[in-house]
């Protein structure tokens, strides 16, 4: 039996992907030269589609990478000479911080325990060149309110603000003019096969990378911002990219546009409300994140404690694959992705099943 | 009409790929967690298969990256403190050299013009920590004899020897014990969709990376050798990788094993002999590489001069897509990939068509 995959990533494919793959093979996309006009069209379709879907203003540019992990590295290499400041509240935000250290920068952090968020009132050292915020911590299901994120930039206008939106986009309606760089990978909210990251940067990021380069600091090679940028202007990439991945992204973004981003966002709200309500009123399992301000709409984490195995077994029997808790919480929590591919009906089946416990 | 794609990469897909993709979707591979046992099996299948196909000895390890461009960068980061030495005879070997400079190392080079090779008798400075050789220059169709490559290592045993085999594997029967690191990407000889690089390293490479790290030199982050290695030991990757790409690689390698590497190599020899003979005896078009010692068996470049457009048109009419000449040779040369996916019959049709000119 094919199961509905609620793991937070790779997650359930968007339901149109298989058809798009079939068409791609018919049209010879997987063996297309990445220096052809046809590829440029494919790349432009994905980029223009994302720009429309996410309402990305002009002056913001989109680059393709191999993964979001790669973007963590590229952000530090290209945008930080010495010091970045990281909000750490889980495994992924912590990893971003660690990567800065591995690249011989001197990152600072404000760390809180898993399941907690941050408020707007934080003193960030003036020496921080970059503020790294994880909009949605995939490990713990904590999401930061957009106004909180914008406040960090307002109070620290000289620092660049980087937002990891790996497991939240396309849900959040960001005001990009208040952010400098945002990134995600396609195997989560976009319901695509893994192997592609999307990096959005503004002109200030480009200027910073050029500044570091002019100082003789290495900002990487084939995927530094100047190389990515000069190729992106031609709808190309420096290397032979995941052509099929970029094609599929363009197609699924087209599907999202036809469905309407407003509908997608409303349905995400509805489904998350359904699950949180069920967990809140449940006798045995509870939401891990208790402060509603920080409850993620796209990755919902349940404290399942000693019932984890039983809940998992029941869900599997009903054709649903929950995500394990992350790291040390593997045996005591379950995570549920709430992405555009997960239908209202699937969420209704999920909560009805949880109520049986 | 679907054309046979002779471009050197991305090239014609291996003829089994589409069926493998269909099976992958049936089995839920594109939404599989990269931390699952199923993924570990997929990763092991690709790695074990490559080990058998290419006869890679124990003590050599295989890592997955986003592209071969990435491997150029990772080799320089992980294996060079200050100085690498590059054999440059075309656009790709030159790019490898340039990448070392972009990473603030001090690369040296021996450069010859496009279409030329190198002999075994080269003085490499003792200060070179790494010798970078491009086994097969995709831009010019020059391939170096294996004994020539081995000689560089024999005369410079303290340097690591890195071999770019992007557009030659699985054809060359390397004696890996005479090389330290080898790499390729899957969209060429393996006939797969682009978006995956394979990096083979030995224990000396691992030791060198650890040495640099111990000295406080940054060797990258999520894709440095220690991170790749500790994950590879578990058949995992540090990041969410191109899961579908790794699955397809394992499947196509399985197909190659059933067909037999000896057969694949013999057929490659036969097809290349056919094309070189046709070009040599042709009145209007000639092989670009005139010294038989250096004529690539896997990327064959023809000087088509003023006839380029006419030849291209005729081939397209007959359902064959030649590769353009690289860079400045775009209008005066054509390149023909000779990969396992290109059948003898297709090569016979190709030469019969060229004879009509």
Interface residues (C-beta under 8 A of the other chain):
Chain A: X2 X3 X5 X7 X9 X10 X11 X12 X13 X17 X18 X21 X25 X28 X30 X31 X32 X33 X34 X65 X66 X67 X68 X69 X70 X72 X73 X76 X95 X98 X99 X102 X103 X104 X185 X187 X192 X193 X194 X195 X196 X216 X217 X218 X220 X221 X222 X223 X224 X238 X239 X240 X241 X242 X243 X244 X245 X323
Chain B: X2 X3 X5 X7 X9 X10 X11 X12 X13 X17 X18 X21 X25 X28 X30 X31 X32 X33 X34 X65 X66 X67 X68 X69 X70 X72 X73 X76 X95 X98 X99 X102 X103 X104 X185 X187 X192 X193 X194 X195 X196 X216 X217 X218 X220 X221 X222 X223 X224 X238 X239 X240 X241 X242 X243 X244 X245 X323
